[in-house]
């Protein structure tokens, strides 16, 4: 059969989105590997399945380009908010989304024309924050934590000197991380702005990572890097601008330790592809 899909990106993190309420995907791991290939497939960082939920408004399953299933993706969740609203699958501007790391709340920013350009996601509270030092060919000291999925954040003054292709997979598969980990290298640019590059577990180098941006902001606060002062009376938390290869995200850490991620969601193109059941 032919399956309709939407290619979307958030800060350059691109995925293939399929509405499984309309099209059943029986082997998503194999499909993600096949469709994510850049020359023989659609080309993406992975596959996102949108479905019904018994405990929230909708559900999300996400598969990396290597076929492994991810627990959460911040950029993908923002794109799902845009997808659901603009395709008239909901008229809500606050959507509860079931993920493998719990229910996330998507708050849509809708323009007068009815399009969703920005989405703020309550990513919940981080957990397991601790300092670690890896061994191996590229030893690094960093901050390990979970944003519903594992991250290892390393602050460096020489971001350009990092060989992400070599160092990323070594750290991802380090014995300290039995379930593997996402890896972020970051540099403090001052005034609450942090430049970050990411090696994603199961996908490799990507343009951006939403949970990685959240993890980087949490690690910055943990290590004492000064947050941004945005000068508004309503401001009550700590805010960082995380600049990545594909764009930037605004990450606020509320007094209740909830991590709020705000950023773009963009349609790239629509298409149909043959799917063998």
Phi and psi in degrees as GROMACS dihedral restraints (atoms count N, CA, C in turn):
[ dihedral_restraints ]
;  ai    aj    ak    al  type     phi  dphi    fc
    3     4     5     6     1   -98.7    20    10
    4     5     6     7     1   132.5    20    10
    6     7     8     9     1  -110.1    20    10
    7     8     9    10     1   129.7    20    10
    9    10    11    12     1   -83.1    20    10
   10    11    12    13     1   138.0    20    10
   12    13    14    15     1  -136.9    20    10
   13    14    15    16     1   163.0    20    10
   15    16    17    18     1  -127.0    20    10
   16    17    18    19     1   127.1    20    10
   18    19    20    21     1   -89.7    20    10
   19    20    21    22     1   125.3    20    10
   21    22    23    24     1  -133.8    20    10
   22    23    24    25     1   157.8    20    10
   24    25    26    27     1  -142.4    20    10
   25    26    27    28     1   145.9    20    10
   27    28    29    30     1  -126.9    20    10
   28    29    30    31     1   111.8    20    10
   30    31    32    33     1    56.7    20    10
   31    32    33    34     1    30.8    20    10
   33    34    35    36     1    91.7    20    10
   34    35    36    37     1    -7.8    20    10
   36    37    38    39     1   -82.6    20    10
   37    38    39    40     1   105.7    20    10
   39    40    41    42     1  -109.4    20    10
   40    41    42    43     1   137.1    20    10
   42    43    44    45     1  -137.4    20    10
   43    44    45    46     1   161.7    20    10
   45    46    47    48     1   -97.5    20    10
   46    47    48    49     1   126.0    20    10
   48    49    50    51     1  -110.9    20    10
   49    50    51    52     1   129.9    20    10
   51    52    53    54     1  -129.0    20    10
   52    53    54    55     1   133.0    20    10
   54    55    56    57     1   -84.4    20    10
   55    56    57    58     1   101.6    20    10
   57    58    59    60     1   -76.6    20    10
   58    59    60    61     1    -5.7    20    10
   60    61    62    63     1   -73.2    20    10
   61    62    63    64     1   -14.2    20    10
   63    64    65    66     1  -114.6    20    10
   64    65    66    67     1   -36.2    20    10
   66    67    68    69     1  -129.4    20    10
   67    68    69    70     1   120.5    20    10
   69    70    71    72     1   -83.8    20    10
   70    71    72    73     1   128.7    20    10
   72    73    74    75     1  -112.3    20    10
   73    74    75    76     1   108.4    20    10
   75    76    77    78     1   -85.1    20    10
   76    77    78    79     1   -23.8    20    10
   78    79    80    81     1  -132.5    20    10
   79    80    81    82     1    72.7    20    10
   81    82    83    84     1   -64.1    20    10
   82    83    84    85     1   -29.6    20    10
   84    85    86    87     1   -63.4    20    10
   85    86    87    88     1   -47.4    20    10
   87    88    89    90     1   -66.6    20    10
   88    89    90    91     1   -39.5    20    10
   90    91    92    93     1   -63.4    20    10
   91    92    93    94     1   -41.7    20    10
   93    94    95    96     1   -63.2    20    10
   94    95    96    97     1   -43.0    20    10
   96    97    98    99     1   -61.3    20    10
   97    98    99   100     1   -42.0    20    10
   99   100   101   102     1   -72.5    20    10
  100   101   102   103     1   -48.9    20    10
  102   103   104   105     1   -75.1    20    10
  103   104   105   106     1   -24.7    20    10
  105   106   107   108     1   -77.5    20    10
  106   107   108   109     1   -15.7    20    10
  108   109   110   111     1   -62.4    20    10
  109   110   111   112     1   133.1    20    10
  111   112   113   114     1   -73.3    20    10
  112   113   114   115     1   -23.7    20    10
  114   115   116   117     1  -106.2    20    10
  115   116   117   118     1   -34.2    20    10
  117   118   119   120     1  -106.3    20    10
  118   119   120   121     1    -7.2    20    10
  120   121   122   123     1  -121.0    20    10
  121   122   123   124     1  -151.3    20    10
  123   124   125   126     1   -80.7    20    10
  124   125   126   127     1   -37.7    20    10
  126   127   128   129     1    91.0    20    10
  127   128   129   130     1   113.9    20    10
  129   130   131   132     1  -172.0    20    10
  130   131   132   133     1   175.7    20    10
  132   133   134   135     1   -84.1    20    10
  133   134   135   136     1    -6.8    20    10
  135   136   137   138     1   157.7    20    10
  136   137   138   139     1  -168.4    20    10
  138   139   140   141     1  -121.2    20    10
  139   140   141   142     1   134.0    20    10
  141   142   143   144     1  -120.2    20    10
  142   143   144   145     1   127.1    20    10
  144   145   146   147     1  -107.2    20    10
  145   146   147   148     1   127.2    20    10
  147   148   149   150     1  -104.8    20    10
  148   149   150   151     1   129.0    20    10
  150   151   152   153     1  -144.8    20    10
  151   152   153   154     1  -177.1    20    10
  153   154   155   156     1   -73.1    20    10
  154   155   156   157     1   167.2    20    10
  156   157   158   159     1  -147.0    20    10
  157   158   159   160     1   142.6    20    10
  159   160   161   162     1   -87.3    20    10
  160   161   162   163     1   -13.2    20    10
  162   163   164   165     1  -122.2    20    10
  163   164   165   166     1    -5.3    20    10
  165   166   167   168     1  -143.9    20    10
  166   167   168   169     1  -171.9    20    10
  168   169   170   171     1   -73.5    20    10
  169   170   171   172     1   -42.7    20    10
  171   172   173   174     1  -147.2    20    10
  172   173   174   175     1   171.7    20    10
  174   175   176   177     1  -126.8    20    10
  175   176   177   178     1   159.4    20    10
  177   178   179   180     1  -133.5    20    10
  178   179   180   181     1   132.5    20    10
  180   181   182   183     1  -121.5    20    10
  181   182   183   184     1   139.8    20    10
  183   184   185   186     1  -131.6    20    10
  184   185   186   187     1   132.7    20    10
  186   187   188   189     1  -120.9    20    10
  187   188   189   190     1   128.9    20    10
  189   190   191   192     1   -70.3    20    10
  190   191   192   193     1   171.4    20    10
  192   193   194   195     1   -63.4    20    10
  193   194   195   196     1   -23.3    20    10
  195   196   197   198     1   -89.6    20    10
  196   197   198   199     1     3.5    20    10
  198   199   200   201     1    93.3    20    10
  199   200   201   202     1   -11.3    20    10
  201   202   203   204     1   -72.2    20    10
  202   203   204   205     1   147.1    20    10
  204   205   206   207     1   -90.6    20    10
  205   206   207   208     1   130.2    20    10
  207   208   209   210     1   -92.5    20    10
  208   209   210   211     1   153.8    20    10
  210   211   212   213     1   -82.5    20    10
  211   212   213   214     1   -30.3    20    10
  213   214   215   216     1  -162.5    20    10
  214   215   216   217     1   150.0    20    10
  216   217   218   219     1  -146.8    20    10
  217   218   219   220     1   117.2    20    10
  219   220   221   222     1   -65.9    20    10
  220   221   222   223     1   -44.2    20    10
  222   223   224   225     1   -64.1    20    10
  223   224   225   226     1   -39.7    20    10
  225   226   227   228     1   -66.3    20    10
  226   227   228   229     1   -38.0    20    10
  228   229   230   231     1   -65.0    20    10
  229   230   231   232     1   -37.2    20    10
  231   232   233   234     1   -64.2    20    10
  232   233   234   235     1   -42.5    20    10
  234   235   236   237     1   -64.6    20    10
  235   236   237   238     1   -34.8    20    10
  237   238   239   240     1   -62.8    20    10
  238   239   240   241     1   -40.3    20    10
  240   241   242   243     1   -57.7    20    10
  241   242   243   244     1   -44.7    20    10
  243   244   245   246     1   -64.0    20    10
  244   245   246   247     1   -44.9    20    10
  246   247   248   249     1   -58.2    20    10
  247   248   249   250     1   -50.5    20    10
  249   250   251   252     1   -63.2    20    10
  250   251   252   253     1   -41.9    20    10
  252   253   254   255     1   -73.7    20    10
  253   254   255   256     1   -46.0    20    10
  255   256   257   258     1   -76.1    20    10
  256   257   258   259     1   -19.2    20    10
  258   259   260   261     1   -96.3    20    10
  259   260   261   262     1    12.4    20    10
  261   262   263   264     1    60.1    20    10
  262   263   264   265     1    31.3    20    10
  264   265   266   267     1   -84.9    20    10
  265   266   267   268     1   -12.8    20    10
  267   268   269   270     1  -157.3    20    10
  268   269   270   271     1   154.9    20    10
  270   271   272   273     1  -110.7    20    10
  271   272   273   274     1     8.6    20    10
  273   274   275   276     1   -76.9    20    10
  274   275   276   277     1   144.8    20    10
  276   277   278   279     1  -105.4    20    10
  277   278   279   280     1     0.1    20    10
  279   280   281   282     1  -129.3    20    10
  280   281   282   283     1   111.2    20    10
  282   283   284   285     1  -118.1    20    10
  283   284   285   286     1   131.7    20    10
  285   286   287   288     1   -92.0    20    10
  286   287   288   289     1   122.4    20    10
  288   289   290   291     1  -117.6    20    10
  289   290   291   292     1   122.0    20    10
  291   292   293   294     1   -80.9    20    10
  292   293   294   295     1   127.3    20    10
  294   295   296   297     1  -130.6    20    10
  295   296   297   298     1   171.7    20    10
  297   298   299   300     1   -68.3    20    10
  298   299   300   301     1   -14.9    20    10
  300   301   302   303     1  -106.3    20    10
  301   302   303   304     1    22.1    20    10
  303   304   305   306     1   107.8    20    10
  304   305   306   307     1  -178.8    20    10
  306   307   308   309     1   -85.1    20    10
  307   308   309   310     1   127.6    20    10
  309   310   311   312     1  -110.9    20    10
  310   311   312   313     1   145.5    20    10
  312   313   314   315     1  -104.2    20    10
  313   314   315   316     1   123.1    20    10
  315   316   317   318     1  -102.2    20    10
  316   317   318   319     1   120.5    20    10
  318   319   320   321     1  -107.1    20    10
  319   320   321   322     1   112.5    20    10
  321   322   323   324     1   -87.3    20    10
  322   323   324   325     1   140.6    20    10
  324   325   326   327     1  -107.0    20    10
  325   326   327   328     1   103.9    20    10
  327   328   329   330     1  -100.1    20    10
  328   329   330   331     1   130.6    20    10
  330   331   332   333     1   -78.5    20    10
  331   332   333   334     1   170.9    20    10
  333   334   335   336     1   -62.3    20    10
  334   335   336   337     1   -24.4    20    10
  336   337   338   339     1   -83.7    20    10
  337   338   339   340     1    -0.9    20    10
  339   340   341   342     1    87.5    20    10
  340   341   342   343     1    10.8    20    10
  342   343   344   345     1   -98.9    20    10
  343   344   345   346     1   152.8    20    10
  345   346   347   348     1  -106.6    20    10
  346   347   348   349     1   113.8    20    10
  348   349   350   351     1  -105.5    20    10
  349   350   351   352     1   -28.7    20    10
  351   352   353   354     1  -131.9    20    10
  352   353   354   355     1   144.8    20    10
  354   355   356   357     1  -135.8    20    10
  355   356   357   358     1   135.8    20    10
  357   358   359   360     1  -106.5    20    10
  358   359   360   361     1   125.9    20    10
  360   361   362   363     1  -114.1    20    10
  361   362   363   364     1   126.9    20    10
  363   364   365   366     1   -81.3    20    10
  364   365   366   367     1   106.4    20    10
  366   367   368   369     1   -87.2    20    10
  367   368   369   370     1     2.8    20    10
  369   370   371   372     1    80.4    20    10
  370   371   372   373     1  -162.9    20    10
  372   373   374   375     1   -99.3    20    10
  373   374   375   376     1   141.7    20    10
  375   376   377   378     1   -71.7    20    10
  376   377   378   379     1   162.0    20    10
  378   379   380   381     1  -144.7    20    10
  379   380   381   382     1   163.4    20    10
  381   382   383   384     1    63.8    20    10
  382   383   384   385     1    33.6    20    10
  384   385   386   387     1   -74.2    20    10
  385   386   387   388     1   122.7    20    10
  387   388   389   390     1  -158.8    20    10
  388   389   390   391     1   157.3    20    10
  390   391   392   393     1   -84.9    20    10
  391   392   393   394     1   138.6    20    10
  393   394   395   396     1  -139.0    20    10
  394   395   396   397     1   157.2    20    10
  396   397   398   399     1  -128.1    20    10
  397   398   399   400     1   125.3    20    10
  399   400   401   402     1   -85.2    20    10
  400   401   402   403     1   159.7    20    10
  402   403   404   405     1  -112.5    20    10
  403   404   405   406     1  -165.3    20    10
  405   406   407   408     1    99.6    20    10
  406   407   408   409     1  -161.9    20    10
  408   409   410   411     1   -68.1    20    10
  409   410   411   412     1   -31.1    20    10
  411   412   413   414     1  -124.3    20    10
  412   413   414   415     1    79.1    20    10
  414   415   416   417     1   -71.2    20    10
  415   416   417   418     1   136.1    20    10
  417   418   419   420     1  -142.2    20    10
  418   419   420   421     1   143.3    20    10
  420   421   422   423     1   -98.0    20    10
  421   422   423   424     1   134.4    20    10
  423   424   425   426     1  -156.6    20    10
  424   425   426   427     1  -172.7    20    10
  426   427   428   429     1  -108.4    20    10
  427   428   429   430     1   122.5    20    10
  429   430   431   432     1   -98.9    20    10
  430   431   432   433     1   135.4    20    10
  432   433   434   435     1  -161.7    20    10
  433   434   435   436     1   169.4    20    10
  435   436   437   438     1  -119.4    20    10
  436   437   438   439     1   134.3    20    10
  438   439   440   441     1  -114.1    20    10
  439   440   441   442     1    39.5    20    10
  441   442   443   444     1    91.9    20    10
  442   443   444   445     1   -16.3    20    10
  444   445   446   447     1  -143.0    20    10
  445   446   447   448     1   157.8    20    10
  447   448   449   450     1   -80.3    20    10
  448   449   450   451     1   143.5    20    10
  450   451   452   453     1  -139.3    20    10
  451   452   453   454     1   150.3    20    10
  453   454   455   456     1  -131.7    20    10
  454   455   456   457     1   113.1    20    10
  456   457   458   459     1  -106.0    20    10
  457   458   459   460     1   126.6    20    10
  459   460   461   462     1  -119.7    20    10
  460   461   462   463     1   120.5    20    10
  462   463   464   465     1   -91.3    20    10
  463   464   465   466     1   133.2    20    10
  465   466   467   468     1  -142.2    20    10
  466   467   468   469     1   150.3    20    10
  468   469   470   471     1   -89.6    20    10
  469   470   471   472     1    -4.0    20    10
  471   472   473   474     1  -129.9    20    10
  472   473   474   475     1    66.9    20    10
  474   475   476   477     1   -62.9    20    10
  475   476   477   478     1   -35.5    20    10
  477   478   479   480     1   -67.8    20    10
  478   479   480   481     1   -19.8    20    10
  480   481   482   483     1   -87.7    20    10
  481   482   483   484     1    -1.3    20    10
  483   484   485   486     1   -83.7    20    10
  484   485   486   487     1   126.0    20    10
  486   487   488   489     1   -92.3    20    10
  487   488   489   490     1    89.7    20    10
  489   490   491   492     1   -62.8    20    10
  490   491   492   493     1   -33.4    20    10
  492   493   494   495     1   -65.4    20    10
  493   494   495   496     1   -33.1    20    10
  495   496   497   498     1   -90.0    20    10
  496   497   498   499     1   -45.5    20    10
  498   499   500   501     1   -77.8    20    10
  499   500   501   502     1   -34.2    20    10
  501   502   503   504     1   -56.8    20    10
  502   503   504   505     1   -56.3    20    10
  504   505   506   507     1   -66.5    20    10
  505   506   507   508     1   -30.5    20    10
  507   508   509   510     1   -64.7    20    10
  508   509   510   511     1   -43.3    20    10
  510   511   512   513     1   -71.6    20    10
  511   512   513   514     1   -41.0    20    10
  513   514   515   516     1   -52.7    20    10
  514   515   516   517     1   -40.6    20    10
  516   517   518   519     1  -101.9    20    10
  517   518   519   520     1    14.9    20    10
  519   520   521   522     1   -63.2    20    10
  520   521   522   523     1   141.4    20    10
  522   523   524   525     1   -56.4    20    10
  523   524   525   526     1   -20.8    20    10
  525   526   527   528     1   -63.0    20    10
  526   527   528   529     1   -20.5    20    10
  528   529   530   531     1  -119.7    20    10
  529   530   531   532     1    86.3    20    10
  531   532   533   534     1   -61.4    20    10
  532   533   534   535     1   -26.2    20    10
  534   535   536   537     1   -99.9    20    10
  535   536   537   538     1    15.7    20    10
  537   538   539   540     1    65.4    20    10
  538   539   540   541     1   171.1    20    10
  540   541   542   543     1  -149.0    20    10
  541   542   543   544     1   155.2    20    10
  543   544   545   546     1   -77.8    20    10
  544   545   546   547     1   148.7    20    10
  546   547   548   549     1  -126.7    20    10
  547   548   549   550     1   127.9    20    10
  549   550   551   552     1  -122.0    20    10
  550   551   552   553     1   129.4    20    10
  552   553   554   555     1  -105.6    20    10
  553   554   555   556     1   130.8    20    10
  555   556   557   558     1  -139.6    20    10
  556   557   558   559     1   151.1    20    10
  558   559   560   561     1  -129.7    20    10
  559   560   561   562     1   131.2    20    10
  561   562   563   564     1   -74.6    20    10
  562   563   564   565     1   118.2    20    10
  564   565   566   567     1   -95.8    20    10
  565   566   567   568     1    -3.8    20    10
  567   568   569   570     1    95.2    20    10
  568   569   570   571     1   155.1    20    10
  570   571   572   573     1    55.2    20    10
  571   572   573   574     1    36.3    20    10
  573   574   575   576     1    78.0    20    10
  574   575   576   577     1    11.0    20    10
  576   577   578   579     1  -103.9    20    10
  577   578   579   580     1   131.2    20    10
  579   580   581   582     1  -128.7    20    10
  580   581   582   583     1   129.5    20    10
  582   583   584   585     1   -91.9    20    10
  583   584   585   586     1   130.7    20    10
  585   586   587   588     1  -137.9    20    10
  586   587   588   589     1   142.8    20    10
  588   589   590   591     1  -122.8    20    10
  589   590   591   592     1   150.3    20    10
  591   592   593   594     1  -131.8    20    10
  592   593   594   595     1   142.4    20    10
  594   595   596   597     1  -114.0    20    10
  595   596   597   598     1   111.2    20    10
  597   598   599   600     1   -89.2    20    10
  598   599   600   601     1   135.6    20    10
  600   601   602   603     1   -58.1    20    10
  601   602   603   604     1   119.4    20    10
  603   604   605   606     1    89.3    20    10
  604   605   606   607     1   -11.9    20    10
  606   607   608   609     1  -125.1    20    10
  607   608   609   610     1   -23.1    20    10
  609   610   611   612     1    86.3    20    10
  610   611   612   613     1  -149.2    20    10
  612   613   614   615     1   -69.8    20    10
  613   614   615   616     1   127.0    20    10
  615   616   617   618     1  -126.7    20    10
  616   617   618   619     1   164.2    20    10
  618   619   620   621     1   -68.9    20    10
  619   620   621   622     1   -27.6    20    10
  621   622   623   624     1  -163.4    20    10
  622   623   624   625     1   163.6    20    10
  624   625   626   627     1  -148.6    20    10
  625   626   627   628     1   117.8    20    10
  627   628   629   630     1   -66.4    20    10
  628   629   630   631     1   -49.4    20    10
  630   631   632   633     1   -66.3    20    10
  631   632   633   634     1   -30.3    20    10
  633   634   635   636     1   -66.7    20    10
  634   635   636   637     1   -38.7    20    10
  636   637   638   639     1   -63.9    20    10
  637   638   639   640     1   -41.5    20    10
  639   640   641   642     1   -62.8    20    10
  640   641   642   643     1   -45.7    20    10
  642   643   644   645     1   -61.6    20    10
  643   644   645   646     1   -38.6    20    10
  645   646   647   648     1   -65.3    20    10
  646   647   648   649     1   -41.5    20    10
  648   649   650   651     1   -64.2    20    10
  649   650   651   652     1   -42.9    20    10
  651   652   653   654     1   -62.9    20    10
  652   653   654   655     1   -43.7    20    10
  654   655   656   657     1   -64.3    20    10
  655   656   657   658     1   -36.6    20    10
  657   658   659   660     1   -63.3    20    10
  658   659   660   661     1   -45.4    20    10
  660   661   662   663     1   -64.0    20    10
  661   662   663   664     1   -39.8    20    10
  663   664   665   666     1   -63.3    20    10
  664   665   666   667     1   -36.3    20    10
  666   667   668   669     1   -90.9    20    10
  667   668   669   670     1    -2.3    20    10
  669   670   671   672     1    92.1    20    10
  670   671   672   673     1    14.0    20    10
  672   673   674   675     1   -71.6    20    10
  673   674   675   676     1   131.4    20    10
  675   676   677   678     1   -65.0    20    10
  676   677   678   679     1   132.1    20    10
  678   679   680   681     1   -78.9    20    10
  679   680   681   682     1   169.5    20    10
  681   682   683   684     1   -82.0    20    10
  682   683   684   685     1   141.5    20    10
  684   685   686   687     1  -103.4    20    10
  685   686   687   688     1   106.4    20    10
  687   688   689   690     1   -89.0    20    10
  688   689   690   691     1     0.3    20    10
  690   691   692   693     1    72.9    20    10
  691   692   693   694     1    19.3    20    10
  693   694   695   696     1  -107.3    20    10
  694   695   696   697     1   145.8    20    10
  696   697   698   699     1   -66.8    20    10
  697   698   699   700     1   -26.6    20    10
  699   700   701   702     1   -77.9    20    10
  700   701   702   703     1   -15.6    20    10
  702   703   704   705     1   -64.4    20    10
  703   704   705   706     1   126.5    20    10
  705   706   707   708     1  -131.4    20    10
  706   707   708   709     1    -5.6    20    10
  708   709   710   711     1  -119.2    20    10
  709   710   711   712     1  -162.8    20    10
  711   712   713   714     1  -106.3    20    10
  712   713   714   715     1   131.0    20    10
  714   715   716   717     1  -124.2    20    10
  715   716   717   718     1   138.0    20    10
  717   718   719   720     1  -129.9    20    10
  718   719   720   721     1   146.2    20    10
  720   721   722   723     1  -101.3    20    10
  721   722   723   724     1   119.6    20    10
  723   724   725   726     1  -105.3    20    10
  724   725   726   727     1   112.5    20    10
  726   727   728   729     1   -94.5    20    10
  727   728   729   730     1   126.0    20    10
  729   730   731   732     1  -123.6    20    10
  730   731   732   733     1   176.7    20    10
  732   733   734   735     1   -58.5    20    10
  733   734   735   736     1   -34.8    20    10
  735   736   737   738     1   -96.5    20    10
  736   737   738   739     1    -2.6    20    10
  738   739   740   741     1   146.8    20    10
  739   740   741   742     1  -167.8    20    10
  741   742   743   744     1  -125.7    20    10
  742   743   744   745     1   155.6    20    10
  744   745   746   747     1  -126.2    20    10
  745   746   747   748     1   148.6    20    10
  747   748   749   750     1  -100.0    20    10
  748   749   750   751     1   124.2    20    10
  750   751   752   753     1  -119.0    20    10
  751   752   753   754     1   120.0    20    10
  753   754   755   756     1  -111.8    20    10
  754   755   756   757     1   135.4    20    10
  756   757   758   759     1  -109.1    20    10
  757   758   759   760     1   111.8    20    10
  759   760   761   762     1   -74.6    20    10
  760   761   762   763     1   164.7    20    10
  762   763   764   765     1   -58.2    20    10
  763   764   765   766     1   -23.7    20    10
  765   766   767   768     1   -86.7    20    10
  766   767   768   769     1     6.8    20    10
  768   769   770   771     1    71.6    20    10
  769   770   771   772     1    17.9    20    10
  771   772   773   774     1   -80.0    20    10
  772   773   774   775     1   141.2    20    10
  774   775   776   777     1  -101.8    20    10
  775   776   777   778     1   118.8    20    10
  777   778   779   780     1  -108.2    20    10
  778   779   780   781     1   121.7    20    10
  780   781   782   783     1  -111.8    20    10
  781   782   783   784     1   124.3    20    10
  783   784   785   786     1  -122.6    20    10
  784   785   786   787     1   132.9    20    10
  786   787   788   789     1  -172.5    20    10
  787   788   789   790     1  -177.6    20    10
  789   790   791   792     1   -81.7    20    10
  790   791   792   793     1   161.6    20    10
  792   793   794   795     1  -139.9    20    10
  793   794   795   796     1   127.6    20    10
  795   796   797   798     1  -132.8    20    10
  796   797   798   799     1   131.6    20    10
  798   799   800   801     1   -77.2    20    10
  799   800   801   802     1   132.3    20    10
  801   802   803   804     1   -98.0    20    10
  802   803   804   805     1   -57.1    20    10
  804   805   806   807     1  -165.7    20    10
  805   806   807   808     1   163.1    20    10
  807   808   809   810     1  -106.6    20    10
  808   809   810   811     1   153.9    20    10
  810   811   812   813     1  -164.2    20    10
  811   812   813   814     1   176.9    20    10
  813   814   815   816     1  -127.4    20    10
  814   815   816   817     1   146.0    20    10
  816   817   818   819     1  -143.0    20    10
  817   818   819   820     1   144.6    20    10
  819   820   821   822     1   -68.7    20    10
  820   821   822   823     1   137.3    20    10
  822   823   824   825     1  -133.5    20    10
  823   824   825   826     1   121.0    20    10
  825   826   827   828     1   -90.0    20    10
  826   827   828   829     1   119.6    20    10
